[in-house]
Amino acid sequence: MSFVIAIDGPAASGKGTLARRLAAHYGLPHLDTGLLYRATACALLDEGLPLDDVEAAVAAARSLSLTDFDETRLRARDMGEAASVVAAMPAVREALIDMQRVFAARSEGAVLDGRDIGTVICPEAKVKIFVTATPETRATRRALELARAGEEADYAAILEDVRKRDARDSARSVAPLKAAADAVTLDTTDLDIEEAFAAALAIAEARR
């Protein structure tokens, strides 16, 4: 199998930043799979459809293209909450599995981050890292991220969102958020980005 790095973890744990850094280091393509669910939710909202419309959500998921994402919009706080709703639908997850596996099957390898990469999408990945941090730390990071983007950053509301998403992602019936049995857990609570990257790189090199 090609060199695939699977990075999972809850919201604002730092997995996306680490995935991008590792992809750049190894010269590999990177896919933030959370954007697929955010784009699906965005399509429903744009059409004025309820987020719990399974048929419409599946149709939106199947029509996605990896090349036309408006990342600025998709990374907004409200889109993250909406994505968590559609991501809990088994039919939506099924509709997006092939797209993710095709991306991971590139001959040179790939880096993917999400909630179920090591457990469902790429169970044979050579490198599996489960990135985590306390809810309070993750809420602080998200608040700072939103503030830098010029958005309102209510820490208490963000912390509540983080906990709600953790509960929803961990409790869903299909592909719940959890570390793969052979994943290395990386707790970034007390690490800055350079320390976290160094730790992630050491894990990747040890598993390579």
Secondary structure by P-SEA (a helix, b strand, c coil): ccbbbbbbbccccaaaaaaaaaaaaabbbbbcaaaaaaaaaaaaaaacccccaaaaaaaaaaacccccccccccccaaaaaaaaaaaacaaaaaaaaaaaaaaaacccccccccccccccccccccbbbbbbbcaaaaaaaaaaaaaaacccccaaaaaaaaaaaaaaaaccccccccccccbbbbbcccccaaaaaaaaaaaaaaac
